[in-house]
Every structure is written in C-alpha cells, then in structure tokens.
Amino acid sequence: MFDISLGRTTSRRCDGATRRDFLRVGGLGALSLPTLLALESRAKAGVTKRPGAKAKSVILVYLGGGLSHHDTFDMKPDSPVEIRGNYKPIASSVPGLQVSEKLPMLAKVMDKLALVRSCSHNNDHHETATNWVLSGRFGSPFGDYPAIGAVAAHDFGFTTTLPPYVAVPGNPSFTWELGKSAFLGGRYESFKAGDPNAANYKVENLTQTDAAARVQRRGTLLSAVDGLAKSIEGNDQIATYDEFQQRAAAMILSSETRQAFAVGSESDKLRDRYGRTTFGQSALLARRLVESGVRFVTVNFGGWDHHGKIFENLDKKLPDFDRGLSALAADLGERGSDKETLVVVMGEFGRSPKVNKEAGRDHWGQAASMLFFGAGVKPGFVLGKTDKVGGHPTQRPVAPADVCFTILDALGVNPRKQVHTPDGRPIEVLDNGEAIHELFS
C-alpha cells in the first residue's frame, strides 16, 4: 500500500506510542478490495507443495488477548483456589485427559485434536507478542516481519479469482491492526471478510451495485494522484494499480468468489450447529473458504484479556468458543476436508497462574496452551507439560518460531526461504525454530 505523509502530526496510542498520520492512497478510502488486489500482481500458475507437505490450506483461529490455559486445557485442580480458579475439570474423549467443565462439546471431540500445553516465550505485551506469534520473529509492536498468512500469500499468489489470504472478520487489533504483511507490501495483505453473522451479510465490494458507485469515486481519486504516480518512477503500488482494478472486476463478476463467501447458503441446521455468533459463523465461513481454494484463513476471535472478573467473562465467551470450534472439528472430519486442512488455535500468551485482586488473570508469556488438528496431526495427542501452578513448561517447551515453522512446513512453504525488503535486502522468513515433528503421524 502506498503512503503519503501529511506532515509531522502524530496520533498517540493508549500505551504512549505514536505514529504519523498518513493518506492511504493504495487503500482508496480504506476499501478492502483494492487492498486484497494488492496481494499479488504476479500470479503464479502451477504452484506445487514441497515434498512431505500435508496441508493444502490453514485455518488459524486467533484468540487475541490471551486465553486462560488454567481455565480451559491445563487445569490444576489440586492447586489452591487462587490458582485453580472456579471451574472443575471434566473427562474428555481422550483417556486421562481432562478439560474445563465450560467446554463440554470440545471434550467430546478432543480425540480429533492435538493439545500442546507448553507454548512459551518471554513477552507480556499484546502488540509485540501478537506480531511475534503470528510471524515467528521477534520485533517491535508495529510489526517488523510479515505474518505467516502473508508469507503464504507471497508463496502461492493468485491462482483463481479467490484471494490466497483472508481474515474473518479482520486481522487482530488492540490499538492498531496487527499481523500484517510488513515489508512484503500491500499486495500480500489479508482480505478482510467482515462479520458473517451480521444480518444480510455480504462482503464489501463484491457486489456489482457496490462496485459501480465505488469505481466512480475511485476514478476521482485516481485522477487526483495521476501526477504523483508519474513522478514516482518504478513505484510498485502505483505501477500495478490497473492490474488490481482488473482483478477487482474479475472478483466482482466471479460466481466462484461470491459462492465461496455465501455463508447464508448453508442450512439453518448447520449454521445453528456452529452457533449464531460472530465466531461460530466465522468458523463456518473459514471452512467454506478453504474448501473453495483459499490457502490461509485467520479467524480472529478476540476479547480474552480478562484482568478483572475473568470467570464472569469466561462464562459468556467459552460457550461460543466451545460450540464453534467443536463444530468446525466435526464438520471438517465429516466432509473429509480435514485431510488437507490444518487448523491451529492460539493466542499471543496465556494468563497468570494466580487470580489477582480484581478476580482476573494477567498477561503471561511464559506458558500457554494451543490446539492443532487436521492435515496429518495425531488425533488425541498431548504434547508438553507445565509445572504444578501452570507457570512454566517442564516438558517440551514450544516457541513462536517453532509454531510458525510447523505451519509453514505443513503448508509446503519453506520456512527458511529468503524474501526481499523494498531495497532488495534478503531476509529469511524464519531465522530460527524447527517443526514440532511429534504432532504428526
């Protein structure tokens, strides 16, 4: 995306950080379709997976804010009440594995999932940790490295009218959008699908009537920057804008694209099974998208940052999570789509072992739980352990780079491949980490 600075005016974030104000010419009024079309101007034909790759697509369920592992998948029932919390463990479909009583539906499908209880890093800051776990490389809160979804888009490009990388409803955000394409550029950003649980849901810019009005408005803005475009010789975003418009037209006219996003065409019974919530319908839409050929879908389900009244909040959120994720696991399996779809469930960190004075749990990068299933993942497998209070891994610690390495490797993208900054400097996608081989059969 092409930025024009409007001077030295700054806008201050809640944590004291500042950023310059920009006119986003490439976004043309923050429209999502041109951003999508900037994902890939050099479409690749005949992309093949690396030998051994098992996943055709990835669904990343991102739990922004940090899911409490103590109250879900790594309970400590023998610890004092200020550690164990309010919930009781219940048996799951995996012998000897217990999960929270607030997850009865997931308990029944744990034999389809793999649980990792030893995710760990040393950062407790939302933005910094989020960019780290979504890219596999540590950097600033502003996102110095591309998210793995953008890396997948870079690797696969457009092979159909569908985008390779979609975020539902959108990318994670605390004080600004996170997990972006960084130096790879606007052409590899995710397409933001919006809320599929909204009444009369439709994807912005994918209807012909919407497009006609927008094209007229875009034409006015484009004419205003014509002189600028001519003065910026070789600028990637400006030089390829006509191509992006052509892709816009192709998407708008494509029945394939419209059908892929038509979550309303599913039966009421199935939609109810996922839950008539933003998360439930987002999970269902993600399943439709990967089956239609989208390579990487991020389902953003935030709101887990419970510094106070954590149990009141989890009483409301966990049932939606339980229903939607269990339905996704069962539905993919019933349709056979799980064989080529890797599903990963994670947040940026876990929550502190001790319940604080506000009846909440605080940020805790040292330990967290996550789930994997599909694409050859061992069903019913449990990897790693934490200490008696759930504070630190005591067996098989897993770092952000390991998780990202595993996802890219399963998808057939070389985690060590070099990409280039705008000035031509080569950078490895991941400079450390290794695949979590134990997860796969």
Buried (B, 14 or more C-beta within 10 A) or exposed (E): BBBEEEEEEEEEBEEEBEEEEEBBBBBBEEBBBBBBBBBBBEBEEEEEBBEEBBBBBBBBBBBBBBBBBBBBBBBBEEBEEEBBBBBEBBEBBBEEBBBBBBBBBBBBBBBBBBBBBBBBBEBBBBBBBBBBBBBBBBEEBBBBBBBBBBBBBBBBBBBBBBBBBBBBBBBBBBBBBBBBBBBBBBBBBBBBBBBBBEEEBBBBBBEEEBBEEBBEEBEEEBEEBEEEBEEEEEEBBBEBBEBBBEBBBBBBEBEEBBEBBBBEEBEEEEBEBBBEBBBBBBBBBBBBBBBBBBBBBBBBBBEBBBBEEBBEBBEEBBBBBBBBBBBBBBBBBEEEBBBBBBBBBBBBBBBBBBBBEEBBBBBBBBBBBBBBBBBBBBBBBBBBBBBEBBBBBBEBBBBBBBBBBBBBBBBBBBBEBEBEEEEEEEBEBBEBBEBBEEBBE
